[in-house]
């Protein structure tokens, strides 16, 4: 007499989703959307016909034209430039409109996208320079990427400092720059250099074409800007008063028609 095989245990049915489960799913979805919107690649500011004539824009449009030509799409430079400007400005407007309702969330949760995604390498970076007075001459203490003048280089080459200095190349962050000058002055005081005259400045660099770079043997150096001189003292390190309005547009280098640089400065 045969016997039936024992019945396999049945798995319990999954519990029904509760209201909290659906709410949690909604919150996660909103969070993913909120942090994705500001990360959408786009130009740092609206494109204009003038900006389309800059070297970086012309190189990008030229590459796009070549790619379209390879698949049989031939567009004139004027038509392609207008199309690029329309699409880019549309993306900027849409991104700003979509992220605007989440501004309080970015501020309180610390989820703001603070750097541009997929940005091009800067071809107009800023170089930080720090000098000390030696009589009537100025002796370099720190020059970015110069191994012979690397005072405080470990700190000044760090990622956070490089990101801050990159903003200075686009004439933004003047108040922050003055704070950096004060910090450098205080560091010299802590090292025992009271009474020393210190000069801090930025220098715009230009990255030429490979042929010009080979001929020159180096980058093109522009005149320094935002030149600040301090006497190393306790007074110079005193806590500043209430900061005034940011003076980004004052004291910067002359506008050479170059778009603000993107990516990290060297």
Helices and strands as residue ranges (DSSP letters): H 19-37, H 49-52, H 55-70, H 77-100, H 103-109, E 126-134, E 137-143, H 153-156, H 159-169, H 174-190, E 197-206, H 210-216, E 220-231
